[in-house]
Structures are given as C-alpha cells and as structure tokens.
C-alpha cells in the first residue's frame, strides 16, 4: 500500500498539474471505486468545478474544489493517479476519468479496487469520512515533536511497531516506514511502549522525520504497483535497510536481518542494531 511519501509525491504532481484546472466531464467505471456515495454523486460533484488546492492528510489525497466540496482519493493497495493527454490509450482497471479544460485527463487506476474516490462536504467530514476526522498527527504536514509520541505512548504495554502503524496516533506511516524508521532509531519493534526511555522516543521521532523526508525526496518506494503521476517509479526502495531484506546483511553492522510477524504484519529488523 502506498504510504505517506508515495501519496505526498502524487500530491505534489497534482499541485503542479491539476490546481487551477476545470474538470469538464467525468467518467466512472467500477461502482466499487465510488461505493461510499455513487457514480452519479461523483459525476455531479466534480463536473464543471475547479480544483483550488492539493492537500494531503496521512494517506488521503484531499483536493478542495471551488464549489466548497473536497475531492478525496485514497490509493489503498494498488491505486494509481495518472495524467495523460486526452484520448490516450487507458490502462486496464481505469475506473475514474476526469477530463480537464486543457485537453488532458486524470485517471484513477486500481486493479484490486480497494481504493476510493469521493466528493464530500469538509464541514461534515465527521459523518461523511469519519476515519479522516479521527486521524492522528501528520508528521510532515503538521507540527510534530517528541512530546506527541510521548503522550501517545504513555504507559501502554502495547508493542512499539503496532502503535506506529495506528493511524489514530501518527497518520501516514505503514509497514515500510515503520521498519525503516525503527532501524535508524536503533529500537526493536517488539519493545513495549512503557519501557521506552525519553531518549529512545526522541530517536524514534528523529528517525521518522528523516526517513519520510528522504523517501519523499526520492519519489517514494515502488515495491509493488506505486508510480507517480507520470507513471514513473520511485527509488527509495533502493535505500531500504531492512524492509523485505530478511536473510541479508544489515548495512550498518552486517548482522542478518530478521523477519517476524508482529500484530499480523511482516516486520523486518536487525537483531544487533535493534536489541
């Protein structure tokens, strides 16, 4: 699933190419992509509107419209947002097409159909998109400091890795960036939250910021379906230290990287660097 750096890369592309453009027509294929409302609601909510900004919260793309509504796109497992000239051959599984006033099209492509496209009223987000209203702090788009993590961790006996994946705590971090951040911080993903020292929490905070910023600068990680607006792959996967590197040597110390299932998710760590 695309995580914060991948979604931020797409957001920056939309900011360059979609903001200020008028959507002149909309096509909707699979109803599952618009399951939160309907095909008719999406077409009516987008047609003849102008995109006025390109925002993001965690893994959600949020595009305010001049109508006062907001377009939300969630890529989930395999979604892609692509920009092409009008009439270009469309990939299989192109479920939403937005025709622009400059003879270009924005496509939402999603082979697994877990993704979503919806127009909603931002003043009613708690009802229309309740999960968005409950999200935690975005570590790139919002103020984020070690005190936020200390308050969230508290005296909980939960393991560290599942807490980092909890979108109600920190929005946008998934499996890739939790593993990479914890390796750079030198903290084991199985550590209990109530056993972390203030210094360790500071290291985790710094590593999260560092890893996310570096991944964004490299266009994200393309480990499956993710590509940017032009269809290009990111390159941060080439810099992964532990994610999906079980059995290989840790680039920091040479010890063998391990894989362990934590809270139902494959987790990768170095047993020497992350005791």
C-alpha positions in Angstrom: 0.0 0.0 0.0 1.3 3.5 -0.8 2.3 5.3 2.4 2.9 8.9 3.2 5.9 9.5 0.9 4.2 8.0 -2.1 1.0 9.9 -1.5 2.9 13.1 -1.0 4.7 12.6 -4.3 1.4 12.2 -6.0 0.1 15.3 -4.2 3.0 17.4 -5.5 2.3 16.3 -9.0 -1.4 17.2 -8.7 -0.4 20.5 -7.2 1.7 21.3 -10.3 -0.7 19.9 -13.0 -4.3 19.9 -11.6 -4.7 23.0 -9.4 -6.4 25.8 -11.3 -7.8 23.4 -13.9 -11.5 22.9 -14.6 -13.0 19.4 -14.7 -15.2 19.5 -17.7 -16.6 15.9 -17.6 -16.2 12.7 -15.6 -16.5 9.0 -16.4 -16.9 6.4 -13.8 -16.5 2.7 -14.5 -16.5 0.3 -11.5 -19.1 1.3 -8.9 -16.9 -0.2 -6.2 -14.5 2.8 -6.6 -17.3 5.2 -5.6 -19.0 2.9 -3.2 -19.2 5.5 -0.4 -21.6 7.5 -2.4 -22.5 6.7 -6.1 -21.4 7.1 -9.7 -24.0 9.9 -10.1 -22.8 11.7 -7.0 -19.2 11.8 -8.1 -20.0 13.0 -11.6 -22.3 15.7 -10.3 -19.9 16.7 -7.6 -16.9 17.1 -10.0 -18.3 18.3 -13.3 -17.6 22.0 -14.0 -15.6 22.5 -10.8 -12.1 24.0 -10.5 -9.5 22.3 -8.3 -8.2 25.1 -6.0 -5.6 23.2 -3.9 -3.9 19.9 -3.5 -3.6 18.8 0.1 -2.9 15.5 2.0 -3.6 14.0 5.4 -1.8 10.8 6.1 -2.5 8.6 3.1 -5.5 10.6 1.9 -5.3 13.0 -1.0 -7.6 16.0 -0.5 -8.4 18.3 -3.4 -10.6 21.3 -2.4 -13.0 22.5 -5.2 -14.4 25.9 -6.0 -17.8 24.5 -5.2 -16.8 24.3 -1.5 -16.7 20.5 -1.6 -13.5 18.4 -1.5 -12.4 15.5 -3.7 -10.8 12.7 -1.7 -8.7 10.0 -3.3 -7.4 7.0 -1.3 -5.0 4.7 -3.2 -5.2 1.9 -0.7 -3.5 -1.3 -2.0 -3.0 -0.7 -5.8 -4.5 2.6 -6.7 -2.7 5.0 -9.1 -3.4 8.5 -10.2 -2.1 9.2 -13.7 -2.1 12.2 -16.0 -2.4 11.8 -19.8 -3.4 13.5 -23.0 -7.0 13.4 -24.0 -7.7 10.2 -26.0 -4.6 8.3 -24.8 -4.9 4.6 -24.5 -6.1 3.9 -21.0 -4.7 1.1 -18.8 -6.9 -1.8 -17.7 -8.7 -1.1 -14.5 -9.1 2.7 -15.2 -12.2 3.3 -13.0 -12.5 7.1 -13.0 -11.5 9.6 -15.7 -11.6 13.3 -15.1 -11.5 15.4 -18.3 -9.7 18.7 -17.9 -10.1 22.0 -19.7 -6.6 21.8 -21.2 -7.2 18.6 -23.2 -5.7 16.3 -20.6 -7.2 13.6 -18.4 -6.6 12.4 -14.9 -7.1 8.7 -14.4 -7.7 6.7 -11.3 -6.4 3.2 -12.0 -6.9 0.4 -9.4 -6.6 -3.3 -10.3 -7.6 -4.5 -6.8 -10.5 -1.9 -6.4 -9.8 -1.3 -2.8 -9.2 2.4 -3.5 -11.8 5.2 -3.3 -12.8 8.4 -5.0 -15.4 10.6 -3.3 -16.6 14.2 -3.2 -17.6 15.3 0.3 -18.5 18.3 2.3 -15.5 19.2 4.5 -17.8 20.8 7.1 -19.4 17.4 7.6 -16.3 15.3 7.5 -17.1 13.6 10.8 -20.2 12.0 9.2 -19.1 11.5 5.6 -15.4 10.5 6.3 -15.3 9.7 10.0 -11.9 7.9 9.7 -10.4 11.0 8.3 -11.7 13.1 11.2 -10.2 10.7 13.7 -6.7 10.6 12.2 -3.6 11.4 14.3 -0.9 14.0 13.5 0.6 14.1 10.1 4.4 14.1 10.7 5.2 16.1 7.6 2.2 18.5 7.1 1.6 19.3 10.7 3.6 20.2 13.8 5.2 17.0 15.1 7.6 16.7 18.0 8.7 14.0 20.5 6.1 15.2 23.1 3.4 14.0 20.7 4.9 10.5 20.7 5.4 10.5 24.5 1.8 11.5 25.1 0.5 8.8 22.6 2.7 6.1 24.0 2.0 6.9 27.7 2.2 3.9 29.9 0.8 1.5 27.4 2.0 -2.1 27.4 1.5 -2.4 23.6 4.4 -3.3 21.3 6.0 -0.4 19.6 5.5 -1.4 15.9 1.7 -1.7 16.0 1.5 1.7 17.7 3.4 3.3 14.9 1.0 1.7 12.4 -2.0 3.1 14.3 -3.3 5.9 12.1 -5.0 7.5 15.1 -1.6 8.2 16.5 0.6 9.1 13.5 -1.1 9.5 10.1 0.6 8.0 7.1 3.2 5.5 8.4 2.8 2.0 7.2 4.9 -1.2 7.2 7.8 0.2 5.1 8.4 3.3 7.0 7.8 1.9 10.5 10.5 -0.7 9.9 13.0 1.7 8.3 12.5 4.3 11.0 12.9 1.9 13.9 16.1 0.5 12.3 17.6 4.0 12.1 16.5 4.7 15.6 18.1 1.5 16.8 14.9 0.4 18.6 13.4 -3.1 18.4 9.8 -3.2 17.0 8.8 -5.6 19.8 9.7 -3.2 22.6 6.9 -2.3 25.0 5.9 1.3 24.9 6.1 1.6 28.7 9.7 0.5 28.6 11.0 3.2 26.2 13.2 5.9 27.6 12.7 9.6 26.7 15.9 9.4 24.7 14.7 6.4 22.7 11.4 8.3 21.9 13.5 11.2 20.7 15.5 8.9 18.4 12.3 7.4 17.0 10.8 10.8 16.3 14.0 12.0 14.6 14.2 8.8 12.5 10.6 9.1 11.4 11.1 12.6 10.2 14.4 11.7 8.5 13.2 8.6 6.7 10.0 10.2 5.5 11.8 13.3 4.2 14.4 11.2 2.4 11.7 8.9 0.9 9.8 11.9 -0.4 13.0 13.4 -2.0 13.4 10.1 -3.9 9.8 9.9 -5.1 8.7 7.2 -2.6 9.2 3.4 -2.6 8.0 1.4 -5.6 7.7 -2.1 -4.2 4.5 -3.1 -6.0 2.1 -1.0 -8.0 3.0 2.5 -7.0 4.0 5.1 -9.6 3.8 8.8 -9.7 1.6 11.0 -11.8 3.7 10.4 -14.9 3.9 6.7 -14.4 7.5 6.8 -13.0 8.6 4.6 -10.2 10.2 5.9 -7.0 13.7 4.9 -5.9 13.7 4.8 -2.1 13.3 1.1 -2.2 17.0 1.0 -3.3 17.8 2.6 0.1 15.8 0.3 2.3 18.0 -1.0 5.1 15.8 -3.8 6.5 12.3 -3.8 4.8 12.0 -7.1 2.8 15.7 -7.8 3.3 15.3 -10.9 5.6 18.4 -13.1 5.4 20.6 -10.3 4.1 23.3 -8.4 5.9 22.4 -5.3 7.9 24.1 -2.4 6.1 25.0 -0.9 9.5 26.6 -3.8 11.3 26.5 -6.9 9.0 24.2 -9.0 11.1 21.5 -11.0 9.4 18.2 -9.1 9.0 15.3 -11.0 10.6 11.6 -11.2 9.6 9.0 -11.6 12.3 5.2 -11.3 12.2 4.1 -8.6 14.7 0.3 -8.0 15.0 -0.3 -9.8 11.8 2.3 -7.8 9.8 5.6 -8.9 8.4 8.3 -6.9 10.3 12.0 -6.6 9.4 14.7 -5.6 11.8 18.4 -6.1 12.8 18.8 -8.1 16.0 22.1 -6.5 16.7 21.3 -2.8 15.9 17.8 -3.2 17.4 18.2 -5.2 20.6 
